[in-house]
Amino acid sequence: MKKVLTAATALLFGASIAIAQTAVTAGPSPTPSTSATPGAATVEEVVVQSQELDISREQIVPSLGATRYTVGPDRLDSQAQGENAQFNQTILRFPGVSQDSFGQLHVRGEHANLQYRIDDVLLPESIPGFGQELETRFADNISLITGALPAQFGFRTTGVIDIHTKSGAVFQQGEASVYGGSFDTIMPSIEYGGVAGKLNYYVTANYLHNGIGVENPTRSSDPIHDDTDQYKMFGYSSYIFDDTSRLVLLISGNHSDFQIPNNPGQTPAFSVNGRSTFDSAKLDENQSEDSAYEILTYQKKVDDFNFQASVFNRYSSILFRPDNVGDLIFNGVASRVDRAILSNGVEFDASYKLNDQHTIRGGLLFTEQHASVGTATLVFPVDADGNQTSDVPLRVVDNNDKYGYFYGFYLQDEWKPFEPLTINFGARLDFVNAFVDENQLSPRINVVYKPFENTALHAGYARYFTPPPLEAVPSMSGWTVSTKARIQRSTKGNSGKRLSFRRSTTSAVKSMVANSLPATIRVRSPPI
């Protein structure tokens, strides 16, 4: 395997040099020039229109009154491991974020319940596993929004991770890199972006292999049976009809294989077909994870009316394959578990500026989800008292599925009674039809006062409505709803002061990263 990976690295690096003999760094987006050629003028026009539409999109769903922490492209590139850093590792650098041993993120002490948005469109929930579908590489900037959230944010409200992706309007070049480090880590990757007429596009793909895919359960520096192979791709395309409208398509796919690490020296507890011995260091448990999503968005601005309409789809599945004999000997049970969830939905957000004092915003969200779980379990037969009666296992099959429907509507008003003061108030109405049928009207209000340019005082109140994730609720034959599966209702109030400072530390951080391991070899092509 190492020889194959080494050869692949050499081929990729050779291809990278063939793409470009000199490295060219990405500079700021160009501005229109009167002396440009007709073809160049078209490219510059697309770039400017894309930037203006990005600004208009931000005015549809601003995070008024909430606490927003944003990391831009310079910070993402200069952090440890740069764009090769796992997405969770990037988020862990945000204030108030921690991670448990299962890789799940906690924000301000809350477990999970995070909402992910890509280019201001909600990304439906997936089945959490060992791998990560999202990547630092395709992000232009990443924001964490917490506190008393405005009305456009519903269902998952511990925090909102808002990702704005790269586009061909900004990334007009090709780039290939190879990242490597300890535990046999190697990650070749490619990126390519550009503009063709009114279309701008960006694609990236990478492969990751290392020898510690899951947390090592032993003290050894050499994990046993812990390899992982991960394949990821992401694509962005945007067609600009005119300076007021565009159509954007986002696609992503991910496949990951994980070996479940072994803990040697375990004591067998059962016998299987007369066999009672097994080396726990030779167990062969594995897990495969697949996920994909597609988002199609139409954005339009007409005078003071601005809206964005999206349709989306997301699929996620996890397949766990046990070591039948080994698991029976050590645990008395061996289960093959196949879980999947498919989500489809639409989202609409709009804003209308009535006058200098009032901006009305509203929208809706509808999501349909179908979760399924199939298990094939080997168990030992027992008598009425639970005592094992035979060492020949029985096979039990249990397959279940469930549909869930989630609706959300909101309306709010951004009111500026006078220049330093902004009051954003409104409400959100949510419905859930899954294991239970419930709804809630949730008022929201945020007040922001800016006495000085770099100082903002804010206070807010929000009521939340949080249904249990469809894929996370137990599903088995004969199961009935208990109070644990019901809706979580909560309120949040926050207040504080924000001060803005600017410091120049990019050069020092880049120097530190450049002289540390793991190492990255990167070659870029000239701008297209």
C-alpha positions in Angstrom: 0.0 0.0 0.0 2.8 2.4 0.9 4.5 1.8 -2.5 1.3 2.5 -4.3 0.6 5.7 -2.4 4.2 6.8 -3.0 3.9 6.2 -6.7 0.6 8.1 -6.8 2.1 11.0 -5.0 5.0 11.1 -7.5 2.6 11.0 -10.4 0.4 13.8 -9.0 3.4 16.0 -8.3 4.7 15.4 -11.8 1.4 16.3 -13.2 1.3 19.4 -11.0 4.6 20.6 -12.4 3.3 20.0 -15.9 0.3 22.2 -15.1 2.5 25.1 -14.2 6.3 25.7 -14.0 5.9 28.7 -11.7 3.8 29.2 -8.6 1.4 32.0 -8.8 -0.5 33.0 -5.7 -4.1 34.0 -5.8 -4.5 37.8 -5.7 -7.5 40.0 -5.1 -10.4 39.9 -7.5 -9.8 42.2 -10.5 -11.8 45.3 -11.2 -13.1 46.3 -14.6 -10.5 48.0 -16.9 -11.3 50.1 -19.9 -8.3 48.8 -21.8 -9.1 45.1 -21.3 -9.8 42.9 -24.3 -13.4 41.9 -25.0 -12.8 38.4 -23.5 -11.1 39.8 -20.4 -13.9 42.4 -20.1 -16.5 39.6 -19.9 -14.5 37.8 -17.1 -14.1 41.0 -15.1 -17.8 41.7 -15.5 -18.7 38.3 -14.2 -16.4 38.8 -11.2 -17.9 42.1 -10.3 -21.5 40.9 -10.7 -20.7 37.8 -8.6 -19.3 40.0 -5.8 -22.3 42.3 -5.9 -24.8 39.3 -5.8 -22.8 37.9 -2.8 -23.3 41.2 -1.0 -27.1 41.2 -1.9 -27.4 37.6 -0.6 -25.9 38.6 2.7 -28.7 41.2 3.1 -31.4 38.6 2.9 -30.4 36.6 6.0 -28.1 38.7 8.2 -27.2 37.6 11.7 -28.5 40.7 13.4 -27.8 40.8 17.1 -26.3 37.3 17.3 -22.6 36.7 18.0 -20.8 36.0 14.8 -17.1 34.9 14.6 -15.7 34.7 11.1 -12.5 33.3 9.7 -11.5 34.4 6.2 -9.2 33.0 3.5 -6.0 34.4 5.0 -6.7 32.8 8.4 -7.8 29.5 6.8 -4.6 29.3 4.8 -2.2 30.3 7.6 -3.7 28.0 10.3 -1.8 24.8 11.2 -2.1 22.3 8.3 -3.7 25.2 6.3 -6.5 24.1 4.0 -5.5 20.4 4.6 -6.9 20.7 8.1 -9.9 18.5 8.9 -13.1 20.6 9.0 -13.6 19.8 12.7 -10.1 20.9 13.5 -10.8 24.3 11.9 -14.0 24.7 13.9 -12.2 23.8 17.1 -10.2 27.0 16.8 -13.4 29.0 17.2 -14.2 30.3 20.7 -16.4 28.1 22.9 -16.0 24.9 20.7 -14.8 21.6 22.0 -14.8 18.0 20.7 -15.5 14.7 22.4 -13.7 11.3 21.8 -16.4 10.4 19.2 -15.5 13.5 17.1 -18.8 15.3 17.9 -18.6 19.1 18.4 -19.8 20.9 21.4 -20.5 24.6 21.4 -20.7 26.4 24.7 -21.1 23.1 26.5 -24.1 22.0 24.4 -23.9 18.6 22.7 -24.5 18.5 18.9 -27.7 20.4 17.8 -25.6 22.4 15.3 -27.0 23.8 12.0 -24.8 23.9 8.9 -25.5 26.3 6.1 -23.6 26.5 2.7 -23.9 29.8 0.9 -26.8 30.7 3.2 -28.8 27.6 2.4 -29.6 25.0 5.1 -27.7 21.7 4.7 -30.0 18.8 6.0 -28.8 16.5 8.7 -26.7 13.5 8.0 -25.8 10.4 10.0 -22.8 11.3 12.2 -19.8 8.9 11.7 -16.1 8.9 11.9 -15.5 10.8 8.7 -16.3 14.4 7.7 -18.2 15.4 4.6 -17.4 19.1 4.8 -13.9 20.4 4.0 -11.8 23.4 4.9 -10.4 23.5 1.3 -13.5 24.6 -0.5 -14.4 27.3 2.0 -13.7 31.0 1.3 -14.8 31.9 4.8 -16.4 30.2 7.7 -18.6 31.8 10.5 -19.9 30.5 13.8 -23.1 32.2 14.9 -24.3 31.8 18.5 -26.4 33.6 21.0 -30.0 34.7 20.6 -30.5 33.8 16.9 -32.8 35.8 14.5 -36.0 34.2 13.2 -34.5 32.7 10.0 -32.6 30.1 12.1 -34.7 27.3 13.3 -34.7 23.7 14.6 -30.9 23.3 15.3 -30.1 26.4 17.4 -27.0 25.7 19.6 -25.0 27.3 16.9 -24.9 27.9 13.2 -21.9 27.1 11.1 -22.2 29.3 8.0 -19.8 28.4 5.1 -19.3 30.6 2.1 -17.6 28.6 -0.7 -15.0 29.5 -3.2 -16.1 30.3 -6.7 -14.6 30.6 -10.1 -15.0 34.3 -9.9 -12.4 34.3 -7.0 -10.4 31.2 -7.7 -9.3 31.6 -11.3 -6.5 29.1 -11.4 -5.5 25.5 -11.0 -3.7 24.1 -8.0 -2.4 20.6 -7.0 -0.8 19.7 -3.7 0.4 16.7 -1.7 0.2 16.7 2.1 1.9 14.1 4.3 2.8 13.4 7.8 3.0 10.8 10.6 0.8 7.7 10.8 1.4 7.1 7.1 -0.7 10.2 6.3 -0.8 11.3 2.7 -3.4 13.5 1.0 -3.1 14.5 -2.7 -5.6 17.1 -3.7 -6.5 19.2 -6.7 -8.4 22.5 -7.2 -9.5 24.2 -10.4 -11.6 27.3 -11.1 -12.4 29.8 -13.8 -14.8 31.7 -15.8 -16.3 30.7 -19.2 -18.7 33.4 -20.6 -21.4 34.0 -17.9 -20.5 30.8 -16.1 -18.0 30.6 -13.3 -17.0 27.2 -11.8 -14.9 25.7 -9.1 -14.1 22.0 -8.4 -11.9 20.3 -5.9 -11.2 16.6 -5.1 -8.8 14.8 -2.7 -7.9 11.4 -1.3 -6.7 10.8 2.3 -5.0 7.8 3.7 -3.6 7.4 7.2 -3.1 4.8 9.9 -5.2 6.4 12.7 -8.6 6.9 11.2 -10.3 6.4 14.6 -9.0 7.3 18.1 -6.4 4.7 19.3 -7.8 2.8 22.3 -4.3 1.9 23.5 -1.3 3.8 24.7 0.8 2.5 21.8 2.0 5.0 19.2 1.3 2.3 16.5 -2.5 1.7 16.3 -3.6 -1.8 15.4 -6.1 -2.2 12.5 -6.8 1.6 12.3 -6.3 2.5 8.6 -8.7 4.8 6.8 -9.2 5.7 3.1 -11.3 8.7 2.2 -12.4 10.1 -1.1 -14.0 13.6 -1.4 -15.2 16.0 -4.1 -17.0 19.3 -4.3 -18.2 21.4 -7.2 -19.6 24.9 -7.5 -21.0 26.5 -10.7 -22.9 29.8 -11.1 -24.5 31.2 -14.2 -25.2 34.9 -14.2 -28.2 35.9 -16.2 -27.7 39.6 -15.6 -26.5 41.9 -12.9 -29.6 41.1 -10.8 -29.9 37.3 -11.0 -28.0 34.1 -11.1 -28.4 30.3 -10.8 -26.0 28.4 -8.5 -25.4 24.6 -8.3 -23.5 23.0 -5.5 -22.6 19.3 -5.5 -20.6 17.2 -3.2 -19.8 13.5 -2.7 -17.8 11.5 -0.1 -16.9 7.9 0.5 -14.8 6.8 3.5 -13.6 3.4 4.8 -12.5 2.9 8.4 -11.0 0.0 10.2 -12.2 -0.2 13.8 -9.0 -0.2 16.0 -8.2 -3.3 18.1 -7.3 -3.5 21.8 -5.0 -6.6 22.3 -5.1 -8.8 25.4 -8.9 -9.0 25.8 -10.3 -12.0 27.6 -12.9 -14.2 25.6 -16.3 -14.5 27.3 -18.2 -17.0 25.1 -17.7 -20.0 22.9 -18.8 -20.2 19.3 -19.3 -23.6 17.6 -16.8 -25.1 20.1 -14.2 -22.3 19.7 -13.4 -20.3 22.8 -10.1 -18.6 22.0 -9.5 -15.5 19.8 -6.7 -13.0 19.6 -8.4 -9.6 20.1 -5.6 -7.9 18.1 -6.8 -9.7 15.0 -10.4 -8.6 15.1 -11.6 -7.3 11.7 -14.4 -4.8 12.2 -15.0 -2.2 9.5 -17.2 0.8 8.7 -18.1 2.4 5.4 -19.6 5.9 5.1 -21.2 7.5 2.1 -22.7 10.9 1.7 -23.7 13.4 -1.0 -25.7 16.6 -1.4 -26.9 18.8 -4.2 -28.2 22.4 -3.8 -29.7 24.4 -6.6 -30.4 28.1 -5.9 -31.9 31.0 -7.8 -31.2 34.5 -6.6 -32.9 37.7 -7.8 -32.8 41.3 -6.8 -35.5 43.7 -8.1 -35.0 47.3 -6.7 -35.6 47.0 -2.9 -36.9 43.4 -3.1 -34.3 40.6 -2.8 -34.9 36.9 -2.6 -33.2 33.5 -2.8 -35.1 30.2 -3.6 -33.4 26.8 -3.2 -34.1 23.1 -3.6 -31.8 20.6 -2.0 -31.1 16.9 -1.6 -28.8 15.0 0.8 -28.1 11.4 1.3 -26.1 9.8 4.1 -25.4 6.2 5.0 -23.2 4.2 7.4 -22.6 0.4 7.1 -20.9 -1.4 10.0 -19.5 -4.8 9.3 -18.6 -6.9 12.4 -16.1 -9.7 12.9 -18.8 -12.4 13.4 -16.7 -14.9 15.2 -14.6 -12.5 17.2 -17.5 -10.3 18.3 -19.5 -13.3 19.4 -16.6 -14.6 21.5 -15.9 -11.3 23.2 -19.4 -9.7 23.3 -21.9 -12.5 22.7 -23.4 -10.6 19.8 -22.4 -9.6 16.3 -24.5 -7.0 14.5 -24.2 -5.8 10.9 -25.9 -2.4 10.9 -26.9 -0.4 7.8 -28.3 3.1 8.5 -29.3 5.6 5.9 -31.2 8.9 5.6 -32.4 10.7 2.5 -33.5 14.4 2.8 -35.3 16.6 0.2 -36.5 20.1 0.7 -37.1 23.7 -0.4 -36.0 26.9 1.2 -37.1 30.5 0.4 -35.8 33.7 2.0 -36.6 37.2 1.0 -36.1 40.8 2.1 -37.8 44.1 1.2 -36.6 47.5 2.2 -39.8 49.5 3.0 -37.9 52.7 3.8 -34.7 53.9 5.6 -36.1 52.7 9.0 -37.7 49.3 8.1 -36.5 46.2 6.3 -39.0 43.3 6.2 -37.6 39.7 6.0 -39.4 36.4 5.7 -39.1 32.9 4.4 -40.1 29.3 4.7 -38.4 25.9 4.9 -39.8 22.5 4.1 -37.8 19.2 4.6 -38.9 15.7 4.0 -36.7 13.0 5.5 -36.7 9.2 5.2 -34.6 7.3 7.7 -34.0 3.5 7.5 -32.1 1.0 9.6 -31.4 -2.6 8.8 -29.7 -5.0 11.2 -28.6 -8.6 10.9 -27.6 -9.8 14.3 -26.0 -13.1 15.4 -26.9 -14.0 19.0 -26.8 -17.1 21.2 -30.1 -18.9 22.2 -31.1 -18.6 25.8 -33.7 -20.1 28.1 -36.4 -18.3 30.1 -33.9 -17.2 32.7 -31.4 -15.7 30.2 -28.9 -18.6 30.4 -27.1 -19.6 27.2 -28.3 -22.9 25.9 -26.1 -23.4 22.9 -22.9 -22.1 21.3 -24.4 -22.2 17.8 -25.6 -18.6 17.1 -29.0 -17.6 15.7 -29.5 -14.8 13.1 -32.0 -12.1 13.8 -33.0 -9.7 11.1 -34.8 -6.4 11.9 -35.5 -3.7 9.2 -37.4 -0.5 9.9 -37.9 2.9 8.3 -39.6 6.2 9.1 -40.7 9.4 7.3 -40.4 12.8 8.9 -41.7 16.2 7.8 -40.4 19.5 9.1 -41.9 23.0 8.3 -40.7 26.4 9.3 -42.0 29.9 8.6 -40.7 33.2 9.8 -41.3 37.0 9.5 -39.2 39.8 11.1 -38.6 43.5 10.8 -35.3 45.3 11.0 -36.1 48.6 12.5 -33.7 51.5 12.8 -35.4 54.3 14.9 -32.2 56.3 14.7 -28.7 55.6 13.2 -26.7 53.9 16.1 -29.7 51.7 17.2 -31.1 48.7 15.4 -34.0 46.5 16.7 -34.7 43.3 14.9 -37.9 41.6 16.0 -40.2 38.9 14.7 -41.3 35.3 15.2 -41.0 31.8 13.8 -43.6 29.1 13.4 -42.4 25.5 13.3 -44.1 22.2 12.7 -42.8 18.7 12.9 -44.6 15.5 11.8 -42.4 12.5 12.6 -42.5 10.4 15.8 -44.7 13.1 17.2 -46.8 15.9 15.8 -46.1 19.2 17.4 -45.6 22.9 16.7 -44.5 26.1 18.3 -44.6 29.9 17.7 -41.2 31.3 18.8 -40.7 35.1 19.3 -37.3 36.5 18.6 -35.9 40.0 19.3 -32.4 41.5 19.1 -31.2 45.0 19.9 -27.9 46.4 18.7 -26.5 49.7 19.7 -23.2 51.0 18.2 -22.1 54.1 20.1 -18.7 54.0 18.3 -17.4 52.5 15.1 -15.6 49.5 16.7 -18.0 49.0 19.7 -21.4 47.4 19.7 -23.7 46.7 22.6 -26.2 43.9 22.0 -29.0 42.1 23.8 -31.4 39.5 22.6 -34.2 37.0 23.4 -35.2 33.8 21.5 -37.5 30.9 22.0 -36.4 27.6 20.4 -38.2 24.5 19.1 -35.8 21.5 18.7 -37.2 18.2 17.4 -35.1 15.0 17.8 -33.0 14.1 14.7 -35.0 11.5 12.7 -32.0 9.2 12.3 -31.0 9.4 16.0 -34.3 8.2 17.5 -34.2 4.4 18.2 -36.1 2.5 15.6 -37.0 -1.2 16.1 -40.0 -3.5 16.0 -42.5 -2.9 18.7 -40.9 0.5 19.7 -43.3 3.2 21.0 -42.8 6.9 21.5 -41.7 7.9 25.0 -41.1 11.3 26.5 -37.5 11.1 25.5 -38.4 11.4 21.8 -40.5 14.6 22.3 -39.6 18.1 21.3 -37.1 20.1 23.3 -38.4 23.7 24.0 -36.0 26.3 25.3 -35.4 30.0 25.6 -32.2 32.0 25.4 -31.3 35.5 26.3 -27.9 37.1 25.8 -26.3 40.4 26.1 -22.8 41.7 25.7 -20.3 44.1 24.1 -18.2 43.6 21.0 -15.0 45.4 20.3 -13.2 45.1 17.0 -9.4 45.2 16.6 -7.1 44.4 13.7 -3.7 42.9 14.1 -1.3 41.8 11.4 0.0 38.3 12.3 -0.3 36.4 9.0 3.4 36.5 8.1 4.5 35.0 11.5 2.0 32.3 11.4 2.9 31.3 7.8 6.5 31.2 8.8 5.8 28.9 11.7 3.7 26.5 9.6 6.3 26.4 6.8 8.9 25.2 9.2 6.8 22.4 10.8 5.7 19.0 9.9 3.5 17.6 8.4 4.6 19.0 5.0 2.7 20.2 2.0 4.0 20.4 -1.6 1.9 22.8 -3.6 2.0 23.9 -7.2 -0.3 26.5 -8.8 -1.1 27.2 -12.4 -1.4 30.8 -13.7 -4.8 32.5 -13.6 -7.1 31.4 -16.3 
